[in-house]
């Protein structure tokens, strides 16, 4: 693929200075949770963490990806906020959060601004 792209094309492709970051998230719920507890947890997660911080979660109740709800990148502070909230949740046996990664091209390294 060509590397000499116009600014307009770089923006359209979300590459270089227009790269958008997010992170992967996986949950392992405790055994024996009541029916509907997982759905209730995800609704609380949306209301308490995602919506107030303009984040969006795409995935299922065990694995997903968090990105910004608008164009742009998730910050390290937002990632830490999600991590801190999840550590306080009694429904979870454990969870994992990936480092920030390219939301459109996960195998690409994170672009550092020049």
One Martini backbone bead per residue (centre of mass of N, CA, C, O) as a GRO file, in nm:
protein
  114
    1UNK     BB    1   0.099   0.034   0.019
    2UNK     BB    2   0.089   0.350   0.016
    3UNK     BB    3   0.278   0.623   0.187
    4UNK     BB    4   0.193   0.868  -0.007
    5UNK     BB    5  -0.038   1.057   0.147
    6UNK     BB    6  -0.289   1.241   0.188
    7UNK     BB    7  -0.452   1.399   0.432
    8UNK     BB    8  -0.736   1.304   0.352
    9UNK     BB    9  -0.665   0.999   0.340
   10UNK     BB   10  -0.554   0.966   0.627
   11UNK     BB   11  -0.823   1.040   0.760
   12UNK     BB   12  -1.003   0.824   0.625
   13UNK     BB   13  -0.799   0.580   0.734
   14UNK     BB   14  -0.679   0.631   1.019
   15UNK     BB   15  -0.378   0.754   0.993
   16UNK     BB   16  -0.128   0.850   1.166
   17UNK     BB   17  -0.248   1.145   1.291
   18UNK     BB   18  -0.548   0.971   1.274
   19UNK     BB   19  -0.520   0.779   1.484
   20UNK     BB   20  -0.708   0.530   1.669
   21UNK     BB   21  -0.769   0.451   2.009
   22UNK     BB   22  -0.783   0.147   2.207
   23UNK     BB   23  -0.932  -0.144   2.391
   24UNK     BB   24  -0.923  -0.446   2.532
   25UNK     BB   25  -1.183  -0.665   2.684
   26UNK     BB   26  -1.215  -0.902   2.960
   27UNK     BB   27  -1.441  -1.136   3.114
   28UNK     BB   28  -1.486  -1.304   3.442
   29UNK     BB   29  -1.731  -1.455   3.592
   30UNK     BB   30  -1.884  -1.567   3.847
   31UNK     BB   31  -2.007  -1.825   3.984
   32UNK     BB   32  -2.357  -1.823   4.033
   33UNK     BB   33  -2.508  -1.616   3.899
   34UNK     BB   34  -2.770  -1.454   3.847
   35UNK     BB   35  -3.012  -1.392   3.657
   36UNK     BB   36  -2.907  -1.098   3.484
   37UNK     BB   37  -2.627  -0.997   3.602
   38UNK     BB   38  -2.473  -0.934   3.342
   39UNK     BB   39  -2.665  -0.722   3.225
   40UNK     BB   40  -2.655  -0.536   3.472
   41UNK     BB   41  -2.355  -0.481   3.460
   42UNK     BB   42  -2.347  -0.353   3.172
   43UNK     BB   43  -2.539  -0.119   3.243
   44UNK     BB   44  -2.361   0.002   3.467
   45UNK     BB   45  -2.112   0.045   3.294
   46UNK     BB   46  -2.243   0.244   3.101
   47UNK     BB   47  -2.349   0.457   3.317
   48UNK     BB   48  -2.071   0.496   3.495
   49UNK     BB   49  -1.840   0.502   3.248
   50UNK     BB   50  -1.898   0.540   2.945
   51UNK     BB   51  -2.092   0.782   2.902
   52UNK     BB   52  -1.938   1.005   3.080
   53UNK     BB   53  -1.660   0.935   2.881
   54UNK     BB   54  -1.720   0.878   2.575
   55UNK     BB   55  -1.770   0.565   2.551
   56UNK     BB   56  -1.735   0.247   2.369
   57UNK     BB   57  -1.893  -0.079   2.349
   58UNK     BB   58  -1.778  -0.374   2.171
   59UNK     BB   59  -1.963  -0.678   2.214
   60UNK     BB   60  -1.980  -0.891   2.470
   61UNK     BB   61  -1.998  -1.038   2.798
   62UNK     BB   62  -1.663  -1.128   2.761
   63UNK     BB   63  -1.593  -0.944   2.498
   64UNK     BB   64  -1.408  -0.639   2.389
   65UNK     BB   65  -1.424  -0.291   2.276
   66UNK     BB   66  -1.272   0.027   2.343
   67UNK     BB   67  -1.393   0.347   2.246
   68UNK     BB   68  -1.470   0.626   2.113
   69UNK     BB   69  -1.784   0.778   2.045
   70UNK     BB   70  -1.596   0.943   1.882
   71UNK     BB   71  -1.369   1.096   1.726
   72UNK     BB   72  -1.078   0.927   1.835
   73UNK     BB   73  -0.903   0.877   2.146
   74UNK     BB   74  -0.808   0.698   2.395
   75UNK     BB   75  -0.695   0.741   2.705
   76UNK     BB   76  -0.506   0.650   2.971
   77UNK     BB   77  -0.711   0.760   3.179
   78UNK     BB   78  -0.959   0.603   3.077
   79UNK     BB   79  -0.838   0.326   3.115
   80UNK     BB   80  -0.790   0.357   3.424
   81UNK     BB   81  -1.087   0.401   3.498
   82UNK     BB   82  -1.189   0.126   3.410
   83UNK     BB   83  -1.003  -0.040   3.588
   84UNK     BB   84  -1.097   0.076   3.864
   85UNK     BB   85  -1.395  -0.007   3.842
   86UNK     BB   86  -1.358  -0.318   3.796
   87UNK     BB   87  -1.211  -0.377   4.075
   88UNK     BB   88  -1.505  -0.314   4.234
   89UNK     BB   89  -1.641  -0.574   4.114
   90UNK     BB   90  -1.812  -0.862   4.234
   91UNK     BB   91  -1.880  -1.029   3.959
   92UNK     BB   92  -1.573  -1.058   3.921
   93UNK     BB   93  -1.307  -1.264   3.893
   94UNK     BB   94  -1.191  -1.141   3.615
   95UNK     BB   95  -0.971  -0.921   3.415
   96UNK     BB   96  -0.879  -0.769   3.094
   97UNK     BB   97  -0.639  -0.521   2.971
   98UNK     BB   98  -0.520  -0.365   2.720
   99UNK     BB   99  -0.338  -0.189   2.554
  100UNK     BB  100  -0.309   0.047   2.356
  101UNK     BB  101  -0.469   0.055   2.026
  102UNK     BB  102  -0.549   0.020   1.713
  103UNK     BB  103  -0.880   0.033   1.602
  104UNK     BB  104  -0.835  -0.040   1.283
  105UNK     BB  105  -0.513  -0.153   1.316
  106UNK     BB  106  -0.396  -0.370   1.544
  107UNK     BB  107  -0.099  -0.437   1.406
  108UNK     BB  108  -0.027  -0.153   1.447
  109UNK     BB  109   0.154   0.085   1.552
  110UNK     BB  110   0.191   0.347   1.746
  111UNK     BB  111   0.166   0.672   1.680
  112UNK     BB  112   0.410   0.924   1.694
  113UNK     BB  113   0.434   1.239   1.733
  114UNK     BB  114   0.649   1.490   1.580
   0.00000   0.00000   0.00000
